[in-house]
């Protein structure tokens, strides 16, 4: 049974990850990584255990899952949600918990973030917030999930991992309206093209001044200074990276960030 077949069968049965873990003996975290695509080469014994459970489930258990279950279980949006051009109204109408972004009228699935991904995002935001607080600045850092109506139109709504907005008129109760000054995206192994290509050009066109792409597996960061047309500049997790929107007066020490998360790299 292929991964896609397992996903389909899991949806048909309406199994949660907890239920599938209970029946197969595979840890919930491992199941989530396999079904999200984060683990690209699962162990044979693991795949066999999952396949046996999904294949042997009694026929009477098979049912059409509720729409709410389908929409909140990762990348399983029904086909009709991808048909035709979508708007922000369609985005807002999605059930709470649905993980998608809207770019130029098209929905893109978002994988659940890993612990490393989340930790890097929070550490960067924390350091940015400290700088702003120490300098009495008016810029406001945010961390995902924060909706950003990037083009001020009704066709794009994204959720950058970390962002900084210096024009407070762009900040509403519901979302950011317009381009942030700084955007940081932490690469997801399941969909690197999204951050490295699609969003790269989208952010530049929208007027984002500075864009960082963090590659956790490779322990490197690529920086684009769109405002000065400089980039890409590559850094490692041993470097302190100057923040261009503040003329380098603030630096994000990735050696410190890595020291806080290094132990996670040894975990399954």
Secondary structure by P-SEA (a helix, b strand, c coil): ccaaaaaaaaaaacccaaaaaaaccccaaaaaaaaacccccccaaaaaaaaaaaaaccccccccccaaaaaacccccccccccccccaaaaaaccccbbbbbcccbbbbbccccaaaaaaaaaaaaaaaaaaaaacccbbbbcccccccccccccbbbbccccccccccccccccccccccbbbbccccccccccccaaaaaaaaacccbbbbbbccccbbbbbccccccccccccccbbbbbccccccccccaaaaaaacccccccc
